[in-house]
């Protein structure tokens, strides 16, 4: 993913690794979300649908160095499936400023900063961004994927813990930052209950060194018109 100008970022990176004096809690260490080029993360993505079907896929993300977004530099991260994300970091946190698929000629700027981690890194820090329904589908209507009709759902994020432990195929990590995101999407569930608030929940673990090591996404439907499920992404290897 991405950042703004080289010398300024070198100074900022050093500052981000410091601790808040006297409070014992870290500021925004860049080690929680590495942006510099040369990194690679391999993930296993397991999706469990409500019909008891289980799917697996591999996902690889690489950090590609600096790129221009508008007049400013950003850090670029690329997914092997052909999507690029452009990020910056400053004293407000790490945030995405644009995205690009292989079908786009140029990066598509975000209307506003989409925070990955908001400063200060301490329990209770909260922010809002947009999400969509990645798993919820209509059983019979077209288009099946809810994300096509609801592309920008507000989600509220909060840092829940600074000392979470998590074990994934890539190893066991301690002192991780756990972030919870919660959103509600009102959909027509079935003729009996009618419209219902469908919860969308994300839990993310960021650990010093590799950065993002685990994500759990939950989108239950439990209705006759809709189907949902859960998805877990775990880090299998990184460098």
JOUR-V935672 format. One line per field, one symbol per residue. burial: # if it has 24 or more other ideal C-beta (glycine too) atoms within 12 Angstrom, else .. A space follows every 10 residues. Layout:
burial: ???
This chain:
burial: ####....#. .##..#.... ....###### ######..## #######... ........## #######.#. ..#######. ..######## ..######## ......#..# ..######## ##..#.#.## ########.. .....#...# ..#.###### ##.#.#.#.# ..#..##### ###.#.###. .....#.### ########## ########## #.#.###### ######.#.
